[in-house]
C-alpha cells in the first residue's frame, strides 16, 4: 500500500518553498512536484501542525 504526504523541500532564490507530494511504496520514496509554493509565513515550526 502506498502512503501519501505533502512535503516542502529547499528554499528557492525568490524566498518561496516548492510543495511536493511524497509517495512511499515498499519503503521507496518518490516525489511529485506541484505548482504550489509556500512563503515563510505559511510555514510552522512543527510541520505536523498544518494537518
C-alpha positions as CSV (number, residue, x, y, z in Angstrom):
1,X,0.0,0.0,0.0
2,X,1.3,3.5,-0.8
3,X,1.5,6.3,1.7
4,X,1.0,10.0,0.5
5,X,2.3,13.1,2.3
6,X,2.8,16.7,1.5
7,X,6.3,18.0,1.9
8,X,8.4,21.1,1.2
9,X,12.0,21.0,0.0
10,X,14.8,23.5,-0.3
11,X,14.1,27.3,-0.4
12,X,14.2,28.9,-3.8
13,X,16.1,32.1,-4.6
14,X,12.9,34.1,-4.5
15,X,12.3,33.1,-0.9
16,X,9.5,30.6,-1.6
17,X,9.4,26.9,-0.9
18,X,8.1,24.4,-3.6
19,X,5.5,21.9,-2.4
20,X,5.9,18.3,-3.3
21,X,3.7,15.2,-3.0
22,X,5.7,12.4,-1.4
23,X,4.6,8.9,-2.3
24,X,6.2,6.0,-0.4
25,X,5.7,2.4,-1.7
26,X,7.6,-0.6,-0.4
27,X,9.9,1.8,1.6
28,X,10.9,3.7,-1.5
29,X,10.0,7.4,-1.6
30,X,9.2,9.3,-4.8
31,X,8.4,13.0,-5.1
32,X,5.9,14.6,-7.5
33,X,6.4,18.4,-7.9
34,X,3.2,20.5,-7.7
35,X,2.6,24.0,-8.9
36,X,2.1,25.3,-5.3
37,X,4.6,27.3,-3.4
38,X,4.7,28.5,0.3
39,X,6.3,31.6,1.8
40,X,7.9,31.8,5.2
41,X,4.5,32.9,6.7
42,X,2.9,29.7,5.5
43,X,5.3,27.5,7.5
44,X,5.2,26.5,11.1
45,X,8.0,25.2,13.2
46,X,6.3,21.8,13.6
47,X,5.1,20.9,10.1
48,X,2.6,18.4,11.5
49,X,0.6,21.3,13.0
50,X,-0.6,22.1,9.4
51,X,-2.7,18.9,9.3
